[in-house]
Amino acid sequence: MQTIVSLKRKGLLTEQQVLAAYRFYRNPNAFVIAPTLYRVLHDAILQDEPLEAMEKRRGWPARSAKAIVGLTLHALQEMNATHQEIDEDAATARETVEYLSADDVRDLIPLMERFGFSQREARLFRILQRSVDRSIGKDALLARLYADRPDDPPDHKILDVYVSKIRKKLEGSPYQIRTEHGVGFCLVERAPDPSDRALSWYVQHVYEGRSYREIAGSSGVHASSVMRSVHRTAETHDPDALEQAARELLARGA
């Protein structure tokens, strides 16, 4: 599935096409399909043959294999009547595909922009975030982080390197990665503290409508400091947790 996962991450395959590829991977004999098309899917999905090698071996034009594989998978979608499911419903298949391909790049871009993560760092953070407050073993993390390299994953030590880099970029945010010795890693999220000055400024500006200059004047700081603090508070906290903390602060002042 490495070739298919790679095409998905490049935005060249839809989720439905990847699901079709996964079903073929699980049970290729369940589909009645022309021998030529079957061979294309067999080489791309089961053998993970590089597309460039496939083009060269078959005499296809350069960069044509991805279109042919995509079209063949689309045809596979239309053949549900000839496909026999093997104790697996659509939801399970979808979850497995999501597990294999980790996260769509489009879901990672906001994290990359927010924290300055590299794509691989953002993917690791997202995997941990989906299981916040729960430990994830290094084997499971490595398998998901390098789903595009199932036969050649790096050593576990690469996780320590990524976690060290991520921790530095999370400084000042409500997130913290905790090392669970002998197990793996766990992402914990700190709720906004109603006593924090940053939260107070956020509430004054967003909920009470006070200007940055007005807040700064009463706090003895520059207006730009208040503005940066308010923006950082909004960007680094979960919206629901932030709203709850803001309401608690407002209730205290009432």
GROMACS elastic network, one bead per residue, 0.5 to 0.9 nm:
[ bonds ]
;  ai    aj funct       b0    kb
    1     4     6  0.51562   500
    1     5     6  0.60564   500
    1     6     6  0.85270   500
    1    21     6  0.78578   500
    1    22     6  0.74536   500
    1    25     6  0.74650   500
    1    44     6  0.77875   500
    1    45     6  0.51292   500
    1    46     6  0.68452   500
    1    47     6  0.84152   500
    1    48     6  0.63861   500
    1   100     6  0.85536   500
    1   147     6  0.88910   500
    1   148     6  0.79445   500
    1   150     6  0.86527   500
    2     5     6  0.51530   500
    2     6     6  0.61193   500
    2     7     6  0.86993   500
    2    44     6  0.87539   500
    2    45     6  0.75976   500
    2    48     6  0.61365   500
    2   147     6  0.73416   500
    2   149     6  0.64845   500
    2   150     6  0.72021   500
    3     6     6  0.51427   500
    3     7     6  0.63394   500
    3     8     6  0.87265   500
    3    44     6  0.64554   500
    3    45     6  0.68149   500
    3    48     6  0.56273   500
    3    49     6  0.73726   500
    3    50     6  0.68353   500
    3    51     6  0.77796   500
    3   148     6  0.77903   500
    4     7     6  0.51510   500
    4     8     6  0.62066   500
    4     9     6  0.87201   500
    4    13     6  0.79765   500
    4    18     6  0.68256   500
    4    21     6  0.74134   500
    4    22     6  0.88790   500
    4    44     6  0.74723   500
    4    45     6  0.67166   500
    4    48     6  0.82444   500
    4    69     6  0.89771   500
    4   148     6  0.88730   500
    5     8     6  0.50273   500
    5     9     6  0.62457   500
    5    10     6  0.86951   500
    5    13     6  0.88474   500
    5    18     6  0.76772   500
    5    97     6  0.88121   500
    5   100     6  0.75993   500
    5   101     6  0.57368   500
    5   147     6  0.78196   500
    5   148     6  0.61811   500
    6     9     6  0.52347   500
    6    10     6  0.63856   500
    6    11     6  0.88652   500
    6    12     6  0.88339   500
    6   101     6  0.83905   500
    6   148     6  0.64654   500
    7    10     6  0.51205   500
    7    11     6  0.64421   500
    7    12     6  0.52534   500
    7    13     6  0.59983   500
    7    66     6  0.76220   500
    8    11     6  0.51182   500
    8    12     6  0.56117   500
    8    14     6  0.67918   500
    8    15     6  0.76499   500
    8    17     6  0.88911   500
    8    18     6  0.72171   500
    8   101     6  0.79589   500
    8   104     6  0.80412   500
    9    12     6  0.74932   500
    9    13     6  0.81460   500
    9   101     6  0.77244   500
    9   103     6  0.84683   500
    9   104     6  0.62787   500
    9   105     6  0.63493   500
   10    13     6  0.79222   500
   10   105     6  0.81519   500
   11    14     6  0.73046   500
   11   104     6  0.86645   500
   11   105     6  0.85464   500
   12    66     6  0.76822   500
   12    67     6  0.84339   500
   12    70     6  0.76715   500
   13    16     6  0.80999   500
   13    17     6  0.60137   500
   13    18     6  0.67040   500
   13    66     6  0.89580   500
   13    70     6  0.64198   500
   13    73     6  0.89288   500
   14    17     6  0.52034   500
   14    18     6  0.64193   500
   14    19     6  0.87192   500
   14    70     6  0.88381   500
   15    18     6  0.50820   500
   15    19     6  0.61825   500
   15    20     6  0.86569   500
   15    94     6  0.83866   500
   15    97     6  0.84663   500
   16    20     6  0.62033   500
   16    21     6  0.86002   500
   16    73     6  0.87800   500
   16    74     6  0.82349   500
   16    77     6  0.73360   500
   16    94     6  0.88360   500
   17    20     6  0.50264   500
   17    21     6  0.62100   500
   17    22     6  0.86379   500
   17    70     6  0.72531   500
   17    73     6  0.54768   500
   17    74     6  0.60203   500
   17    76     6  0.80897   500
   17    77     6  0.68894   500
   18    22     6  0.61265   500
   18    23     6  0.86473   500
   18    73     6  0.79028   500
   18    97     6  0.72321   500
   19    22     6  0.50175   500
   19    23     6  0.62542   500
   19    24     6  0.86195   500
   19    77     6  0.86824   500
   19    90     6  0.86116   500
   19    93     6  0.67349   500
   19    94     6  0.65291   500
   19    96     6  0.89724   500
   19    97     6  0.66246   500
   20    23     6  0.51838   500
   20    24     6  0.62545   500
   20    25     6  0.85803   500
   20    73     6  0.63617   500
   20    74     6  0.80598   500
   20    76     6  0.63986   500
   20    77     6  0.59924   500
   21    24     6  0.50542   500
   21    25     6  0.60822   500
   21    26     6  0.86775   500
   21    41     6  0.79939   500
   21    45     6  0.69553   500
   21    73     6  0.65688   500
   21    76     6  0.82606   500
   22    26     6  0.61969   500
   22    27     6  0.86672   500
   22    45     6  0.82848   500
   22    93     6  0.76007   500
   22    96     6  0.85930   500
   22    97     6  0.71035   500
   23    26     6  0.50829   500
   23    27     6  0.61916   500
   23    28     6  0.74731   500
   23    30     6  0.88146   500
   23    83     6  0.89723   500
   23    85     6  0.82239   500
   23    86     6  0.89455   500
   23    93     6  0.76847   500
   24    27     6  0.52238   500
   24    29     6  0.78385   500
   24    30     6  0.75883   500
   24    31     6  0.75137   500
   24    41     6  0.80748   500
   24    42     6  0.85681   500
   24    45     6  0.79374   500
   24    46     6  0.86799   500
   24    76     6  0.87222   500
   25    28     6  0.58808   500
   25    41     6  0.89363   500
   25    42     6  0.83420   500
   25    45     6  0.63596   500
   25    46     6  0.62268   500
   26    86     6  0.84035   500
   27    30     6  0.56940   500
   27    31     6  0.81220   500
   27    84     6  0.87524   500
   27    85     6  0.85749   500
   27    86     6  0.77044   500
   28    31     6  0.62411   500
   28    38     6  0.84859   500
   28    41     6  0.89075   500
   28    42     6  0.78842   500
   28    46     6  0.88403   500
   29    32     6  0.74941   500
   29    83     6  0.89056   500
   30    82     6  0.73140   500
   30    83     6  0.52744   500
   30    84     6  0.54790   500
   30    85     6  0.78198   500
   30    86     6  0.88710   500
   31    38     6  0.87033   500
   31    76     6  0.80455   500
   31    79     6  0.77901   500
   31    80     6  0.86237   500
   31    82     6  0.58647   500
   31    83     6  0.51582   500
   31    84     6  0.75647   500
   32    38     6  0.86454   500
   32    79     6  0.83065   500
   32    82     6  0.61657   500
   32    83     6  0.75878   500
   33    36     6  0.83663   500
   33    37     6  0.66889   500
   33    38     6  0.60118   500
   33    76     6  0.82315   500
   33    79     6  0.87518   500
   33    82     6  0.89386   500
   34    37     6  0.54595   500
   34    38     6  0.60802   500
   34    39     6  0.86866   500
   35    39     6  0.60957   500
   35    40     6  0.86874   500
   36    39     6  0.52306   500
   36    40     6  0.64798   500
   36    41     6  0.89676   500
   37    40     6  0.50680   500
   37    41     6  0.64216   500
   37    42     6  0.85259   500
   37    69     6  0.87603   500
   37    72     6  0.66086   500
   38    41     6  0.52688   500
   38    42     6  0.59781   500
   38    43     6  0.86233   500
   38    72     6  0.87347   500
   39    43     6  0.60591   500
   39    44     6  0.84432   500
   40    43     6  0.53900   500
   40    44     6  0.61436   500
   40    45     6  0.84057   500
   40    54     6  0.86473   500
   40    68     6  0.83696   500
   40    69     6  0.70037   500
   40    72     6  0.81012   500
   41    44     6  0.50740   500
   41    45     6  0.55700   500
   41    46     6  0.74457   500
   41    47     6  0.89185   500
   41    69     6  0.69496   500
   41    72     6  0.75638   500
   41    73     6  0.79506   500
   42    45     6  0.54767   500
   42    46     6  0.51179   500
   42    47     6  0.64304   500
   42    48     6  0.83978   500
   43    46     6  0.58513   500
   43    48     6  0.61478   500
   43    49     6  0.55993   500
   43    50     6  0.88244   500
   43    54     6  0.80226   500
   44    47     6  0.59221   500
   44    49     6  0.52829   500
   44    50     6  0.73272   500
   44    51     6  0.74486   500
   44    54     6  0.82424   500
   44    69     6  0.76119   500
   45    48     6  0.52746   500
   45    49     6  0.77581   500
   46    49     6  0.82738   500
   47    50     6  0.89724   500
   48    51     6  0.86546   500
   49    52     6  0.84540   500
   49    53     6  0.67994   500
   49    54     6  0.65753   500
   50    53     6  0.53038   500
   50    54     6  0.63156   500
   50    55     6  0.88060   500
   51    55     6  0.61907   500
   51    56     6  0.86399   500
   51    63     6  0.79330   500
   51    64     6  0.85707   500
   51    65     6  0.57418   500
   51    66     6  0.69355   500
   52    55     6  0.51620   500
   52    56     6  0.62626   500
   52    57     6  0.86369   500
   52    62     6  0.73210   500
   52    63     6  0.73499   500
   52    64     6  0.89864   500
   52    65     6  0.75261   500
   53    56     6  0.51219   500
   53    57     6  0.60227   500
   53    58     6  0.84608   500
   54    57     6  0.52300   500
   54    58     6  0.60393   500
   54    59     6  0.82260   500
   54    60     6  0.79554   500
   54    65     6  0.71156   500
   55    58     6  0.53229   500
   55    59     6  0.56693   500
   55    61     6  0.65607   500
   55    62     6  0.64997   500
   55    63     6  0.77180   500
   55    64     6  0.72331   500
   55    65     6  0.61026   500
   56    59     6  0.51428   500
   56    60     6  0.64355   500
   56    61     6  0.81118   500
   56    62     6  0.80051   500
   57    60     6  0.78842   500
   59    62     6  0.89245   500
   60    63     6  0.84676   500
   60    64     6  0.66546   500
   60    65     6  0.74074   500
   61    64     6  0.56333   500
   61    65     6  0.80822   500
   62    65     6  0.76456   500
   63    66     6  0.65924   500
   63    67     6  0.78661   500
   64    67     6  0.54602   500
   64    68     6  0.64144   500
   64    69     6  0.87891   500
   65    68     6  0.50397   500
   65    69     6  0.59939   500
   65    70     6  0.83595   500
   66    69     6  0.51918   500
   66    70     6  0.59908   500
   66    71     6  0.85257   500
   67    70     6  0.50612   500
   67    71     6  0.60597   500
   67    72     6  0.85346   500
   68    71     6  0.51063   500
   68    72     6  0.60733   500
   68    73     6  0.85575   500
   69    72     6  0.51111   500
   69    73     6  0.61591   500
   69    74     6  0.85668   500
   70    73     6  0.51671   500
   70    74     6  0.61832   500
   70    75     6  0.86996   500
   71    75     6  0.62838   500
   71    76     6  0.86528   500
   72    75     6  0.50227   500
   72    76     6  0.62600   500
   72    77     6  0.88128   500
   73    77     6  0.63731   500
   73    78     6  0.88940   500
   74    77     6  0.51292   500
   74    78     6  0.67784   500
   75    78     6  0.52055   500
   75    79     6  0.66972   500
   76    79     6  0.52008   500
   76    80     6  0.74318   500
   76    83     6  0.89573   500
   77    80     6  0.63232   500
   78    81     6  0.81067   500
   79    82     6  0.56070   500
   79    83     6  0.66657   500
   80    83     6  0.50934   500
   80    84     6  0.80762   500
   81    84     6  0.79817   500
   85    88     6  0.62814   500
   85    89     6  0.76829   500
   86    89     6  0.85039   500
   88    91     6  0.82319   500
   88    92     6  0.62669   500
   88    93     6  0.67238   500
   89    92     6  0.54963   500
   89    93     6  0.64171   500
   89    94     6  0.87620   500
   90    93     6  0.50945   500
   90    94     6  0.60707   500
   90    95     6  0.86043   500
   91    94     6  0.50773   500
   91    95     6  0.61691   500
   91    96     6  0.86193   500
   92    95     6  0.51259   500
   92    96     6  0.61955   500
   92    97     6  0.86779   500
   93    96     6  0.51140   500
   93    97     6  0.62530   500
   93    98     6  0.86757   500
   94    97     6  0.51489   500
   94    98     6  0.62350   500
   94    99     6  0.85749   500
   95    98     6  0.50811   500
   95    99     6  0.61206   500
   95   100     6  0.86520   500
   96   100     6  0.61406   500
   96   101     6  0.86303   500
   97   100     6  0.50272   500
   97   101     6  0.61069   500
   97   102     6  0.81411   500
   98   101     6  0.52977   500
   98   102     6  0.55107   500
   98   103     6  0.67656   500
   98   104     6  0.85950   500
   99   102     6  0.51117   500
   99   103     6  0.80817   500
   99   144     6  0.64718   500
   99   147     6  0.81966   500
  100   103     6  0.89126   500
  100   143     6  0.82255   500
  100   144     6  0.62748   500
  100   145     6  0.89152   500
  100   146     6  0.87841   500
  100   147     6  0.53860   500
  100   148     6  0.79270   500
  101   104     6  0.75245   500
  101   144     6  0.73552   500
  101   145     6  0.85416   500
  101   146     6  0.86627   500
  101   147     6  0.59231   500
  101   148     6  0.71593   500
  102   123     6  0.71089   500
  102   124     6  0.89264   500
  102   126     6  0.86423   500
  102   127     6  0.74127   500
  102   144     6  0.58719   500
  102   145     6  0.67761   500
  102   146     6  0.85715   500
  102   147     6  0.71165   500
  103   106     6  0.81820   500
  103   107     6  0.65486   500
  103   108     6  0.71237   500
  103   123     6  0.66031   500
  103   126     6  0.76847   500
  103   127     6  0.82019   500
  104   107     6  0.54322   500
  104   108     6  0.68271   500
  104   123     6  0.89734   500
  105   108     6  0.50334   500
  105   109     6  0.63977   500
  105   119     6  0.78232   500
  105   123     6  0.85320   500
  106   109     6  0.55061   500
  106   110     6  0.79100   500
  107   110     6  0.67181   500
  107   111     6  0.78317   500
  107   126     6  0.89267   500
  108   111     6  0.53291   500
  108   112     6  0.62166   500
  108   113     6  0.87391   500
  108   119     6  0.70059   500
  108   122     6  0.59029   500
  108   123     6  0.66470   500
  108   126     6  0.76908   500
  109   113     6  0.61431   500
  109   114     6  0.84749   500
  109   119     6  0.79235   500
  109   122     6  0.81186   500
  110   113     6  0.51242   500
  110   114     6  0.59124   500
  110   115     6  0.85155   500
  111   115     6  0.58909   500
  111   116     6  0.73734   500
  111   117     6  0.67478   500
  111   119     6  0.89019   500
  111   122     6  0.60369   500
  111   123     6  0.89279   500
  111   125     6  0.85791   500
  111   126     6  0.83979   500
  112   115     6  0.56717   500
  112   118     6  0.62145   500
  112   119     6  0.67728   500
  112   121     6  0.83297   500
  112   122     6  0.60763   500
  113   116     6  0.54158   500
  113   117     6  0.72595   500
  114   117     6  0.79374   500
  114   235     6  0.75026   500
  114   236     6  0.81083   500
  115   122     6  0.86401   500
  115   166     6  0.85588   500
  115   169     6  0.59224   500
  115   170     6  0.67837   500
  116   122     6  0.87444   500
  116   169     6  0.69658   500
  117   120     6  0.77974   500
  117   121     6  0.54607   500
  117   122     6  0.54315   500
  117   125     6  0.89780   500
  117   165     6  0.86380   500
  117   166     6  0.72065   500
  117   169     6  0.74721   500
  118   121     6  0.51085   500
  118   122     6  0.60871   500
  118   123     6  0.85989   500
  119   122     6  0.51130   500
  119   123     6  0.62194   500
  119   124     6  0.87488   500
  120   123     6  0.50508   500
  120   124     6  0.62778   500
  120   125     6  0.86498   500
  120   145     6  0.73548   500
  120   146     6  0.89068   500
  120   162     6  0.83061   500
  121   124     6  0.51586   500
  121   125     6  0.61754   500
  121   126     6  0.85821   500
  121   162     6  0.62305   500
  121   163     6  0.79730   500
  121   165     6  0.80745   500
  121   166     6  0.66521   500
  122   125     6  0.50669   500
  122   126     6  0.60692   500
  122   127     6  0.86169   500
  122   166     6  0.85056   500
  123   126     6  0.50641   500
  123   127     6  0.62203   500
  123   128     6  0.87151   500
  123   144     6  0.89804   500
  123   145     6  0.67289   500
  124   127     6  0.51500   500
  124   128     6  0.63570   500
  124   129     6  0.85456   500
  124   141     6  0.75525   500
  124   142     6  0.89738   500
  124   144     6  0.84350   500
  124   145     6  0.61564   500
  124   159     6  0.87156   500
  124   162     6  0.80814   500
  124   163     6  0.83894   500
  125   128     6  0.51632   500
  125   129     6  0.59508   500
  125   130     6  0.86643   500
  125   163     6  0.86181   500
  125   166     6  0.77392   500
  125   187     6  0.82199   500
  126   130     6  0.61728   500
  126   131     6  0.88594   500
  127   130     6  0.54153   500
  127   131     6  0.70321   500
  127   132     6  0.89488   500
  127   141     6  0.75827   500
  127   144     6  0.78944   500
  127   145     6  0.80012   500
  128   131     6  0.53897   500
  128   132     6  0.60675   500
  128   133     6  0.87308   500
  128   134     6  0.82831   500
  128   135     6  0.83271   500
  128   136     6  0.74126   500
  128   141     6  0.83661   500
  128   177     6  0.85934   500
  128   185     6  0.78840   500
  128   186     6  0.66525   500
  128   187     6  0.57296   500
  129   133     6  0.84672   500
  129   186     6  0.87491   500
  129   187     6  0.63262   500
  129   188     6  0.83572   500
  129   189     6  0.89779   500
  131   134     6  0.54520   500
  131   135     6  0.75928   500
  131   136     6  0.78204   500
  131   186     6  0.79643   500
  131   187     6  0.75710   500
  132   135     6  0.80686   500
  132   186     6  0.68132   500
  132   187     6  0.51306   500
  132   188     6  0.57745   500
  132   189     6  0.72729   500
  133   186     6  0.59929   500
  133   187     6  0.56611   500
  133   189     6  0.75298   500
  134   185     6  0.83521   500
  134   186     6  0.55925   500
  134   187     6  0.71777   500
  134   188     6  0.81721   500
  135   178     6  0.87049   500
  135   179     6  0.86701   500
  135   180     6  0.70022   500
  135   183     6  0.73162   500
  135   184     6  0.63821   500
  135   185     6  0.54261   500
  135   187     6  0.76386   500
  136   139     6  0.84714   500
  136   140     6  0.67321   500
  136   141     6  0.66407   500
  136   180     6  0.87225   500
  136   183     6  0.71298   500
  136   184     6  0.54833   500
  136   185     6  0.56032   500
  136   186     6  0.63082   500
  137   140     6  0.54124   500
  137   141     6  0.62531   500
  137   142     6  0.86385   500
  137   180     6  0.87279   500
  137   182     6  0.85318   500
  137   183     6  0.51134   500
  137   185     6  0.67336   500
  138   142     6  0.59364   500
  138   143     6  0.84525   500
  138   156     6  0.67787   500
  138   159     6  0.76262   500
  138   183     6  0.68797   500
  138   185     6  0.74127   500
  139   142     6  0.52028   500
  139   143     6  0.61303   500
  139   144     6  0.87106   500
  139   156     6  0.77174   500
  139   184     6  0.83737   500
  140   143     6  0.51578   500
  140   144     6  0.62972   500
  140   145     6  0.84873   500
  141   144     6  0.53345   500
  141   145     6  0.58823   500
  141   146     6  0.84059   500
  141   159     6  0.82032   500
  141   184     6  0.82754   500
  141   185     6  0.88086   500
  142   145     6  0.50663   500
  142   146     6  0.59101   500
  142   147     6  0.80700   500
  142   153     6  0.72578   500
  142   154     6  0.79732   500
  142   155     6  0.85381   500
  142   156     6  0.71072   500
  142   158     6  0.88407   500
  142   159     6  0.74421   500
  143   146     6  0.54624   500
  143   147     6  0.56549   500
  143   149     6  0.84738   500
  143   150     6  0.69644   500
  143   153     6  0.74797   500
  144   147     6  0.50361   500
  144   148     6  0.85935   500
  145   148     6  0.81075   500
  145   149     6  0.89989   500
  146   149     6  0.52356   500
  146   150     6  0.66056   500
  146   152     6  0.86215   500
  146   153     6  0.61997   500
  146   154     6  0.81775   500
  147   150     6  0.54485   500
  147   153     6  0.83818   500
  148   151     6  0.88313   500
  148   153     6  0.88261   500
  149   152     6  0.52807   500
  149   153     6  0.56466   500
  149   154     6  0.87937   500
  150   153     6  0.60763   500
  153   156     6  0.88279   500
  154   157     6  0.80953   500
  154   158     6  0.68299   500
  155   158     6  0.59915   500
  155   159     6  0.81525   500
  156   159     6  0.56937   500
  156   160     6  0.74513   500
  157   160     6  0.52603   500
  157   161     6  0.66405   500
  157   162     6  0.89449   500
  158   161     6  0.50646   500
  158   162     6  0.63099   500
  158   163     6  0.86186   500
  159   162     6  0.51229   500
  159   163     6  0.59960   500
  159   164     6  0.84611   500
  160   163     6  0.51365   500
  160   164     6  0.60686   500
  160   165     6  0.86938   500
  161   164     6  0.52463   500
  161   165     6  0.64507   500
  161   166     6  0.87435   500
  162   165     6  0.51751   500
  162   166     6  0.60928   500
  162   167     6  0.85731   500
  163   167     6  0.60028   500
  163   168     6  0.87140   500
  163   177     6  0.75115   500
  163   185     6  0.87575   500
  164   167     6  0.52865   500
  164   168     6  0.66475   500
  165   168     6  0.54282   500
  165   169     6  0.65873   500
  165   170     6  0.88932   500
  166   169     6  0.51117   500
  166   170     6  0.61608   500
  166   171     6  0.89003   500
  166   177     6  0.84360   500
  167   170     6  0.50806   500
  167   171     6  0.65502   500
  167   175     6  0.87092   500
  167   176     6  0.69333   500
  167   177     6  0.67070   500
  168   171     6  0.55481   500
  169   172     6  0.84518   500
  169   173     6  0.86269   500
  170   173     6  0.53582   500
  170   174     6  0.78610   500
  170   175     6  0.64044   500
  170   176     6  0.70533   500
  170   177     6  0.89130   500
  171   174     6  0.82686   500
  171   175     6  0.80727   500
  171   176     6  0.82000   500
  172   175     6  0.83779   500
  172   232     6  0.89422   500
  172   236     6  0.83458   500
  173   176     6  0.79796   500
  173   189     6  0.88730   500
  173   190     6  0.85903   500
  173   232     6  0.85283   500
  173   233     6  0.84623   500
  173   235     6  0.89519   500
  173   236     6  0.54631   500
  173   237     6  0.73952   500
  174   188     6  0.82696   500
  174   189     6  0.54701   500
  174   191     6  0.68086   500
  174   192     6  0.74794   500
  174   236     6  0.66373   500
  174   237     6  0.64118   500
  174   238     6  0.88199   500
  175   187     6  0.68684   500
  175   188     6  0.58216   500
  175   190     6  0.62798   500
  175   236     6  0.85442   500
  175   237     6  0.87778   500
  176   186     6  0.83667   500
  176   187     6  0.57886   500
  176   188     6  0.53761   500
  176   189     6  0.64392   500
  176   190     6  0.79832   500
  177   185     6  0.66670   500
  177   186     6  0.56607   500
  177   188     6  0.62776   500
  177   189     6  0.88447   500
  178   184     6  0.87704   500
  178   185     6  0.57362   500
  178   186     6  0.51086   500
  178   187     6  0.61310   500
  178   188     6  0.71838   500
  179   182     6  0.89245   500
  179   183     6  0.81895   500
  179   184     6  0.62271   500
  179   186     6  0.64534   500
  179   187     6  0.88853   500
  180   183     6  0.53360   500
  180   184     6  0.51395   500
  180   185     6  0.53338   500
  180   186     6  0.68752   500
  181   184     6  0.64556   500
  181   185     6  0.81578   500
  189   237     6  0.89024   500
  190   193     6  0.83251   500
  190   237     6  0.87061   500
  191   237     6  0.76919   500
  191   238     6  0.82683   500
  191   241     6  0.61558   500
  191   242     6  0.74862   500
  191   245     6  0.77285   500
  192   195     6  0.86586   500
  192   196     6  0.76937   500
  192   199     6  0.72702   500
  192   233     6  0.87709   500
  192   237     6  0.72790   500
  192   241     6  0.69352   500
  192   242     6  0.61700   500
  192   244     6  0.87285   500
  192   245     6  0.59832   500
  192   246     6  0.85170   500
  193   196     6  0.54399   500
  193   199     6  0.73796   500
  193   245     6  0.69087   500
  194   197     6  0.83131   500
  194   199     6  0.65295   500
  194   200     6  0.74565   500
  194   245     6  0.57033   500
  194   246     6  0.70410   500
  194   248     6  0.68669   500
  194   249     6  0.55054   500
  195   198     6  0.87015   500
  195   199     6  0.74555   500
  195   200     6  0.74862   500
  195   249     6  0.78286   500
  196   199     6  0.53389   500
  196   200     6  0.64474   500
  196   201     6  0.88801   500
  197   201     6  0.62471   500
  197   202     6  0.85844   500
  198   201     6  0.52165   500
  198   202     6  0.62389   500
  198   203     6  0.87372   500
  198   226     6  0.80248   500
  198   229     6  0.59331   500
  198   230     6  0.67148   500
  198   232     6  0.88232   500
  198   233     6  0.68599   500
  199   203     6  0.61501   500
  199   204     6  0.85487   500
  199   229     6  0.85754   500
  199   230     6  0.76711   500
  199   233     6  0.69520   500
  199   242     6  0.84703   500
  199   245     6  0.80987   500
  199   246     6  0.71533   500
  199   249     6  0.84770   500
  200   203     6  0.51880   500
  200   204     6  0.61501   500
  200   205     6  0.86372   500
  200   246     6  0.79775   500
  200   249     6  0.75668   500
  201   204     6  0.50741   500
  201   205     6  0.61489   500
  201   206     6  0.84772   500
  201   212     6  0.85221   500
  201   215     6  0.69656   500
  201   216     6  0.88884   500
  201   226     6  0.68427   500
  201   227     6  0.88272   500
  201   229     6  0.76796   500
  201   230     6  0.64832   500
  202   205     6  0.52887   500
  202   206     6  0.58694   500
  202   207     6  0.77878   500
  202   226     6  0.84815   500
  202   227     6  0.89225   500
  202   229     6  0.76796   500
  202   231     6  0.81889   500
  202   233     6  0.70755   500
  202   234     6  0.78790   500
  202   246     6  0.82011   500
  203   206     6  0.52952   500
  203   207     6  0.50900   500
  203   208     6  0.65384   500
  203   209     6  0.85042   500
  203   230     6  0.86961   500
  203   246     6  0.60239   500
  203   247     6  0.86490   500
  203   249     6  0.79963   500
  203   250     6  0.77729   500
  204   207     6  0.57931   500
  204   209     6  0.63348   500
  204   210     6  0.56904   500
  204   211     6  0.82927   500
  204   215     6  0.74444   500
  205   208     6  0.57257   500
  205   211     6  0.60866   500
  205   212     6  0.69476   500
  205   215     6  0.77812   500
  205   230     6  0.78210   500
  206   209     6  0.56033   500
  206   210     6  0.76423   500
  206   230     6  0.86581   500
  207   210     6  0.83005   500
  207   246     6  0.83627   500
  207   250     6  0.87965   500
  210   213     6  0.82842   500
  210   214     6  0.63267   500
  210   215     6  0.66160   500
  211   214     6  0.51524   500
  211   215     6  0.62988   500
  211   216     6  0.85363   500
  211   223     6  0.87430   500
  212   215     6  0.52216   500
  212   216     6  0.59978   500
  212   217     6  0.85326   500
  212   222     6  0.86555   500
  212   223     6  0.51986   500
  212   224     6  0.75310   500
  212   225     6  0.86921   500
  212   226     6  0.59609   500
  212   227     6  0.60577   500
  213   216     6  0.50588   500
  213   217     6  0.60827   500
  213   218     6  0.88023   500
  213   222     6  0.75737   500
  213   224     6  0.83291   500
  213   226     6  0.81595   500
  213   227     6  0.89638   500
  214   217     6  0.51788   500
  214   218     6  0.65728   500
  214   219     6  0.87685   500
  214   223     6  0.79782   500
  215   218     6  0.53929   500
  215   219     6  0.62233   500
  215   220     6  0.86046   500
  215   221     6  0.85646   500
  215   223     6  0.74707   500
  215   226     6  0.73136   500
  216   219     6  0.50181   500
  216   220     6  0.57989   500
  216   221     6  0.50124   500
  216   222     6  0.55557   500
  216   223     6  0.50298   500
  216   224     6  0.83981   500
  216   225     6  0.78680   500
  216   226     6  0.62970   500
  217   220     6  0.54262   500
  217   221     6  0.66934   500
  217   222     6  0.76495   500
  217   223     6  0.77986   500
  218   221     6  0.81393   500
  219   222     6  0.86863   500
  221   224     6  0.84629   500
  221   225     6  0.67755   500
  221   226     6  0.75616   500
  222   225     6  0.53588   500
  222   226     6  0.68445   500
  222   227     6  0.89536   500
  223   226     6  0.51880   500
  223   227     6  0.62430   500
  223   228     6  0.87484   500
  224   228     6  0.61570   500
  224   229     6  0.85147   500
  225   228     6  0.52886   500
  225   229     6  0.61527   500
  225   230     6  0.86593   500
  226   229     6  0.50779   500
  226   230     6  0.61248   500
  226   231     6  0.86214   500
  227   230     6  0.52471   500
  227   231     6  0.62609   500
  227   232     6  0.85885   500
  228   231     6  0.52160   500
  228   232     6  0.60352   500
  228   233     6  0.85349   500
  229   232     6  0.51009   500
  229   233     6  0.60566   500
  229   234     6  0.86246   500
  230   233     6  0.51651   500
  230   234     6  0.63017   500
  230   235     6  0.86843   500
  231   234     6  0.51948   500
  231   235     6  0.61542   500
  231   236     6  0.86412   500
  232   235     6  0.50872   500
  232   236     6  0.59613   500
  232   237     6  0.85038   500
  233   236     6  0.55235   500
  233   237     6  0.62238   500
  233   242     6  0.83711   500
  234   237     6  0.60193   500
  234   238     6  0.81759   500
  234   239     6  0.75600   500
  234   242     6  0.77752   500
  235   238     6  0.81515   500
  235   239     6  0.87690   500
  237   240     6  0.84818   500
  237   241     6  0.70314   500
  237   242     6  0.60755   500
  238   241     6  0.53424   500
  238   242     6  0.60074   500
  238   243     6  0.86025   500
  239   242     6  0.50604   500
  239   243     6  0.60912   500
  239   244     6  0.86077   500
  240   243     6  0.51641   500
  240   244     6  0.62192   500
  240   245     6  0.86961   500
  241   244     6  0.51298   500
  241   245     6  0.62234   500
  241   246     6  0.85701   500
  242   245     6  0.51798   500
  242   246     6  0.60784   500
  242   247     6  0.86203   500
  243   246     6  0.50174   500
  243   247     6  0.61534   500
  243   248     6  0.86188   500
  244   247     6  0.52024   500
  244   248     6  0.62851   500
  244   249     6  0.87287   500
  245   248     6  0.50667   500
  245   249     6  0.62410   500
  245   250     6  0.86541   500
  246   249     6  0.51018   500
  246   250     6  0.61796   500
  246   251     6  0.85717   500
  247   251     6  0.60170   500
  247   252     6  0.85880   500
  248   251     6  0.50470   500
  248   252     6  0.62741   500
  248   253     6  0.87990   500
  249   252     6  0.51674   500
  249   253     6  0.64885   500
  249   254     6  0.88119   500
  250   253     6  0.51923   500
  250   254     6  0.62495   500
  251   254     6  0.50910   500
